[in-house]
Amino acid sequence: QVQVAESGGGLVKSGGSLIVSCAASGSMFSTTSMEWYRQAPGKERELVASITDSGSTNYNDAVKGRFTISRDNGKRTTYLQMINLKPGDTDLYLCKVRGVDHSTTRLFDSWGRGTRVTVSS
């Protein structure tokens, strides 16, 4: 079983910055991509940014130029660096890790519980 844990959320003023982290743990697995999503209560979950094991990145147009995704392969951790935060960025930020379970040779998706980001006006 692969566990995913996010951290780093909190309260920040509009225009401020924040970095959230997502770490995958377990054994006998390899990651192929790590992705950040965000979701407001009662709304659909949307992709914010993703990064593959080769370093290719993809961003939601709403955050392009303000958010940067990166990863530390040794720690199996992804980071989302957020600058110039706006009240509209207030959401639960969730991390999804996609990879291969070596014990079964099957692909998997594992989600964390999320970390909350609140941006005040």
Secondary structure, DSSP 4 states (H G I P E B T S, - for coil): --EEEEE--EEEETT--EEEEEEEE-SSEEEEEEEEEEE-TTS--EEEEEEETT--EEE-TTTBTTEEEEEETTTTEEEEEE-S--GGG-EEEEEEEEEEETTTTEEEEEE---EEEEEE-
